[in-house]
């Protein structure tokens, strides 16, 4: 199990065919190789069934894509924080635009994640929501306007004010929260731009997972973390 450090590149595998089953293992190995070669922290969030095979064999931080606001008990079909920890996850995404939660649920999930020592990465869509979430004390906030997700148009370029204002608001409320930039991150310049705007890393998905050469793309991303 590898600890999370910043600057961070966090790759969401979603349910893409390119990152499912054997393909998930293959992509995770590429990510591990780039992480070791560049001495950068690169985490990944595979599908639930792929967490354990990756976490138990590779030296990269593995996150879940979601977790439910529950404790052990009668919750058929839900995702328990303890089960993620047992599988080898070090953290979890929360409130992704494709798996939204209510604010009260986010609060509970952050607390439950903290209880089992999972790093909480709460996804937000704008400055106001980011500020509200910051009061709940998550480990990280990943700001990503949903209309830019998967478009190839990065929020750091299309809507830089969303990033800068989020950084300012969140740090005023809770300076310990790490802020990531997501949505449309597809080029090395997007990573560099996100860091210039005050974030401490990026949350990416298709830009890496669906790339013709994930190794090349990720290597360029990692190299820009030091700029």
Buried (B, 14 or more C-beta within 10 A) or exposed (E): EBEBEEBBBBBBBBEBEBBBEEBBBEBBBBBBBBBEEBEBBBBBBBBBEBBBBBBEEBEBBBBBBBBBBBEEEEEEEEBBBBBBBEBBBBBBBBBBBBEEBEEEBBBBBBBBBBEBEBBBBBBBBBBEBBBBBBEBBBBBBBBBBBBBBBBEBBBBBBBBEBBBBBBEBBBEBBEEBBBBBBBBBBBBBBBBBBBEBBBBBBBBBBBBBBBEEBBEBBBBBBBBBEE
